[in-house]
């Protein structure tokens, strides 16, 4: 499962890239709005941090297919070919997805709340389909079960699309989808940190250090003795 950062905070992305095995960055208009800066300034900096070959997902704003396609061209010109154009999975969105895929442009079908939407995005040739786990839960349905069902539909129908699960509350949800073989998850910095944050881990590491320092002296490491 690819692990993608769902954030436009340049400092947070830099730190996560330095320490964690992450595979790219996703953004959406609300995430970009939080930066309070010109979207292309922020996205350009993110592209600079992650490099030209990493996945960067950027969403269009237009509600009509023609507008979406025009935005896709500008986004790609400015941010490179490894940029995935996030298209909301609406009727107009499906039209745009088909046209973009005909031209070999990477597409992420987004704003997915139902398996029905995801099935259509898969048929339209999207590379990824992004079900919103937490938001589906809040509607009284089951986000994790929906993501699993979409994964199964794609595989059983030989569709070219992977699930890019989004909108997570916690790291356990991410792990549950990893266990199921879901293609990718996009998660906030907090949830990524949550995969590792565990008192038992830090106390085990502290105990190893204390034992070693008892043997060779305080502050000593394997590089010093
Ligand atoms: O990019 C869409 C998705 O990640 C939204 O997450 O937390 O706003 O529901 P959230």
Boltz pocket constraint, residues with backbone or C-beta under 6 A from the ligand:
constraints:
  - pocket:
      binder: B
      contacts: [[A, 6], [A, 26], [A, 27], [A, 28], [A, 132], [A, 134], [A, 135], [A, 166], [A, 167], [A, 168], [A, 186]]
      max_distance: 6.0
